[in-house]
Amino acid sequence: MTARRARQSGSALIAVLWLAAAMTAIAFALAASVRTETERAEADSEGLRAYYLARGSIDRALLWLQWGPQYRRADGAPMFYEPPMPRLSFTFPSGTAVVELIPENSKINVNRADPDVLYRLLLILGAGEDRARIITAGILDWRQASSTPGQSPFDAFYGSQASSFFAPHASIRELEELLLIRGMTTDLFYGTYRRDGDGHASWHAGLRDCVTTIGADQGGFDINSVEPAVLAAMGVPAPAVSGIVAARNQHPILALNEVSAWLPPEASGRLRIGGGTAITLRATAHLYKAGGRQPSDLKRSVAALIKMGRTRRDPPYTILRWYDNAQSNIF
């Protein structure tokens, strides 16, 4: 009788231990799930705050552009904006933001670009030789008028796709049309992160950052905002590209003679100071950590393509495109 009770007690103890272990595992799993969801909610909240901070920075930058250089500090420096400032820096209670000013004529007009320039640009952006050759030919075919639609080799390829179509054989109106061209990839169009030899990831611009459909690049590319890949496609040597980027990161380049010694003759004639009235404002916001003014690791970028009014009868500005998600190496 005593032995039977002992066995029953032992079995009950083992059951209790197993139940306790199961409850402990469930508690740990629940705690981990709660912690994960809490961290995710915090990240989503910070991302939303950073988004509105970047969006508000666009609004402030538009005001600064309108106020222009008419307001001056005691030392003569502009209080707000004066060409050719390539970026504006803002400080808010919850974080900081930088707005880059990128004139559309700092980009290659994809409807007028020479095939050799397009090919070199695609190579610099990371397309292999075969892919760059196919995409260049596709762009030329897309923008070239045709009296017999559907007869080009590219039209035969497009017509064989699951969602079939023919190239319009007309000027490219929206940059997103380039995503449809044979050989194009999303990484090549939008850009991507790449790691250097030390394992640090940095953003590398895509084709959409280097070309435009509305820029008048015949007047010259603004040296303070032109993408390094565009400079390289123009034939500027790599050391000169690095020197120009380093110089303009320190302060705006106010005269071309500051960098003329680095430029080949054929490239120096295609550069200018300042841009036109169509400008992309790209804002990157960086939040402070909770309870302090130490920058957090989270940042968010948005962008707006605007056209500034030329006369008093025009509206001060018109927003042509808005991008909720943009990328920048600022910060």
C-alpha positions in Angstrom: 0.0 0.0 0.0 2.8 2.3 0.9 4.7 1.5 -2.3 1.6 2.1 -4.4 1.1 5.5 -2.8 4.7 6.3 -3.3 4.4 5.4 -7.0 1.3 7.5 -7.4 2.9 10.5 -5.6 5.9 10.1 -7.9 3.7 10.0 -11.0 1.8 13.1 -9.8 5.1 14.9 -9.2 6.4 14.1 -12.6 3.1 15.3 -14.2 3.3 18.5 -12.2 6.9 19.0 -13.3 6.0 18.4 -17.0 3.1 20.8 -16.7 5.3 23.4 -15.0 7.9 23.0 -17.8 5.2 23.3 -20.5 3.8 26.5 -18.8 7.3 27.9 -18.6 7.9 27.3 -22.3 4.6 28.9 -23.1 5.4 31.9 -20.9 8.8 32.3 -22.6 7.2 32.0 -26.1 4.5 34.5 -25.2 7.1 36.9 -23.7 9.3 36.6 -26.8 6.2 37.2 -29.1 5.1 40.2 -27.0 8.6 41.7 -27.1 8.9 41.1 -30.8 5.5 42.7 -31.5 6.4 45.6 -29.1 9.6 46.3 -31.0 7.8 46.0 -34.3 5.2 48.5 -33.1 7.9 50.9 -31.9 9.8 50.6 -35.2 6.5 51.3 -37.2 5.8 54.2 -34.9 9.3 55.7 -35.4 9.1 55.1 -39.1 5.8 57.0 -39.3 7.3 59.8 -37.2 10.3 60.0 -39.5 8.1 60.0 -42.5 6.1 63.0 -41.3 9.3 64.7 -40.3 10.7 64.3 -43.8 7.4 65.4 -45.3 7.3 68.5 -43.1 10.9 69.3 -44.2 9.7 69.4 -47.8 7.1 71.9 -46.8 9.7 74.0 -45.0 12.1 73.8 -47.9 9.4 75.1 -50.3 8.9 78.1 -48.0 12.7 78.8 -47.9 12.8 78.6 -51.7 10.1 81.2 -51.9 11.6 83.5 -49.4 15.0 83.2 -51.2 18.0 85.4 -50.6 16.0 88.6 -49.7 16.4 88.1 -46.0 20.0 88.3 -44.6 21.8 87.9 -41.4 24.0 90.5 -39.8 27.1 89.0 -41.5 25.4 89.1 -44.9 24.7 85.4 -45.1 21.2 84.3 -46.3 18.7 83.4 -43.6 17.0 80.9 -45.8 18.0 79.9 -49.4 20.3 81.3 -52.0 21.4 79.6 -55.2 23.4 77.5 -55.7 22.9 75.9 -52.3 22.6 72.1 -53.0 20.9 71.2 -49.7 19.1 72.7 -46.7 19.5 71.5 -43.1 16.8 71.7 -40.5 16.7 71.0 -36.8 13.4 70.0 -35.1 12.6 69.0 -31.5 12.3 65.4 -32.5 15.1 65.1 -35.0 17.1 66.6 -37.9 16.5 66.6 -41.6 18.4 67.5 -44.8 16.7 68.4 -48.0 18.7 68.0 -51.2 17.9 70.2 -54.2 18.4 68.3 -57.4 17.5 70.2 -60.6 16.1 68.0 -63.4 18.7 69.4 -65.8 21.3 67.7 -63.6 20.2 64.5 -65.2 20.5 63.0 -68.7 17.4 63.5 -70.8 16.5 59.9 -71.7 14.6 61.0 -74.8 17.6 62.8 -76.3 20.7 60.9 -74.9 23.2 59.5 -77.3 23.4 55.7 -77.3 27.0 55.7 -76.2 26.2 57.8 -73.1 23.3 55.5 -72.2 25.4 52.5 -72.6 28.3 53.9 -70.4 25.8 55.0 -67.8 24.2 51.5 -67.6 27.7 49.9 -67.3 28.6 52.3 -64.4 25.3 51.5 -62.6 26.2 47.8 -62.6 24.6 46.4 -65.7 26.8 43.9 -67.5 27.9 44.5 -71.1 25.2 42.3 -72.7 22.4 43.7 -70.5 23.6 47.3 -71.0 23.6 46.7 -74.8 20.1 45.2 -74.8 18.6 48.0 -72.6 20.2 50.7 -74.7 18.8 49.3 -77.8 15.4 48.9 -76.1 15.4 52.6 -75.1 16.2 53.6 -78.6 13.5 51.4 -80.0 10.9 52.6 -77.5 11.4 56.3 -78.2 11.8 56.0 -82.0 8.7 56.6 -84.1 7.6 53.6 -86.3 5.2 53.6 -89.2 4.5 49.9 -88.7 3.8 49.3 -85.0 4.5 45.7 -83.8 7.2 44.9 -86.3 10.4 45.6 -84.4 12.2 42.7 -82.7 11.4 44.3 -79.3 7.7 44.4 -80.1 7.8 40.7 -80.9 9.4 40.1 -77.4 6.9 42.3 -75.6 4.0 40.7 -77.4 5.1 37.2 -76.2 4.9 38.2 -72.5 2.1 37.1 -70.3 0.9 40.8 -70.2 1.6 41.6 -73.8 2.0 45.1 -75.2 3.7 47.0 -77.9 6.3 49.7 -77.4 4.6 53.1 -78.0 7.5 54.3 -80.3 7.2 57.8 -78.9 8.9 59.9 -76.4 9.1 58.4 -72.9 6.7 60.4 -70.7 7.2 58.7 -67.3 10.4 57.2 -66.1 8.5 54.1 -64.9 8.1 53.2 -68.5 11.8 52.1 -68.4 10.8 49.2 -66.1 9.0 47.6 -69.1 12.0 47.7 -71.4 13.7 44.4 -72.2 16.6 43.7 -69.8 15.6 46.2 -67.1 15.7 45.1 -63.5 14.2 46.8 -60.4 17.7 47.0 -58.8 19.1 48.7 -61.9 16.2 51.1 -62.1 15.6 52.0 -58.4 19.1 51.5 -57.1 20.3 49.1 -54.5 22.5 48.7 -51.4 26.1 47.4 -51.9 28.7 46.4 -49.3 32.3 47.7 -49.5 35.4 45.7 -48.5 34.7 46.4 -44.8 31.2 45.1 -45.0 29.5 48.5 -44.7 26.4 48.9 -46.9 25.8 52.1 -48.8 23.2 53.2 -51.2 24.0 53.2 -54.9 21.8 55.3 -57.2 19.7 53.7 -59.9 18.8 54.8 -63.4 15.9 56.9 -62.2 18.3 59.1 -60.2 20.4 59.7 -63.3 17.9 60.3 -66.2 14.8 62.5 -66.7 12.1 63.1 -69.2 11.7 66.9 -68.7 15.3 68.2 -68.1 17.0 70.4 -70.6 20.5 69.1 -70.2 21.8 71.1 -73.2 22.3 74.0 -70.9 24.7 71.9 -68.8 24.5 69.8 -65.7 24.6 71.5 -62.3 27.9 70.5 -60.8 26.6 70.7 -57.2 23.9 68.0 -57.7 24.7 65.9 -60.7 25.0 62.2 -59.8 28.6 60.8 -59.8 27.5 58.1 -62.3 26.4 60.8 -64.7 29.8 62.6 -64.4 31.5 59.2 -65.1 29.3 58.6 -68.1 30.3 62.0 -69.5 33.9 60.9 -69.4 35.1 62.5 -66.1 37.8 60.3 -64.6 37.1 58.5 -61.4 39.6 60.5 -59.3 38.0 63.7 -60.5 34.5 62.5 -59.7 35.6 61.7 -56.2 37.3 65.1 -55.8 34.2 67.0 -57.0 31.9 65.0 -54.7 34.3 65.7 -51.7 34.5 69.4 -52.6 30.8 70.0 -52.9 30.2 68.0 -49.6 32.3 70.6 -47.9 30.6 73.7 -49.4 28.8 74.6 -52.6 31.0 75.0 -55.7 30.5 78.6 -56.6 32.6 78.7 -59.8 33.6 76.0 -62.3 37.2 77.2 -62.1 37.3 75.6 -58.6 37.3 72.2 -60.3 38.3 72.9 -63.9 41.7 71.4 -63.4 40.1 68.0 -62.8 37.9 68.0 -65.8 38.6 67.0 -69.4 37.8 69.7 -71.9 34.8 67.9 -73.4 33.2 67.5 -69.9 33.8 71.0 -68.6 31.7 72.6 -71.3 28.7 70.5 -70.2 28.7 71.7 -66.6 27.2 74.7 -65.0 26.4 76.3 -61.7 22.7 76.1 -60.7 19.7 74.5 -62.4 16.4 75.2 -63.9 12.9 75.6 -62.5 12.1 71.9 -62.3 13.7 70.6 -59.1 13.5 67.4 -57.1 13.4 68.0 -53.3 14.6 64.9 -51.5 14.3 65.1 -47.7 15.9 62.6 -45.3 14.8 62.8 -41.7 16.8 61.4 -38.7 15.0 61.0 -35.4 16.5 61.6 -32.0 16.6 58.7 -29.5 14.0 58.9 -26.8 14.8 61.3 -24.0 17.8 63.0 -25.7 19.2 64.6 -28.8 21.4 61.6 -29.9 20.5 60.5 -33.4 18.9 57.1 -33.7 19.6 54.6 -36.4 16.3 55.1 -38.1 16.0 57.5 -41.1 13.4 58.0 -43.8 13.5 59.8 -47.1 10.7 61.2 -49.3 10.9 63.3 -52.4 8.9 65.7 -54.5 9.4 66.9 -58.1 8.3 70.5 -58.2 8.2 73.2 -60.8 8.8 76.8 -59.6 6.7 79.6 -61.0 8.5 81.9 -63.4 6.3 85.0 -63.1 4.1 86.6 -60.5 1.0 85.3 -62.3 2.2 81.7 -61.8 1.7 79.8 -58.6 4.8 79.8 -56.5 5.3 76.2 -57.2 3.5 73.1 -58.6 4.2 69.6 -57.3 4.5 67.3 -60.3 5.3 64.1 -58.6 5.5 62.8 -55.0 7.5 59.9 -53.8 6.7 58.4 -50.4 9.8 56.2 -50.5 13.2 57.6 -51.7 16.8 56.8 -50.9 19.8 58.9 -50.0 23.2 58.5 -48.5 22.7 61.6 -46.4 23.7 60.9 -42.7 
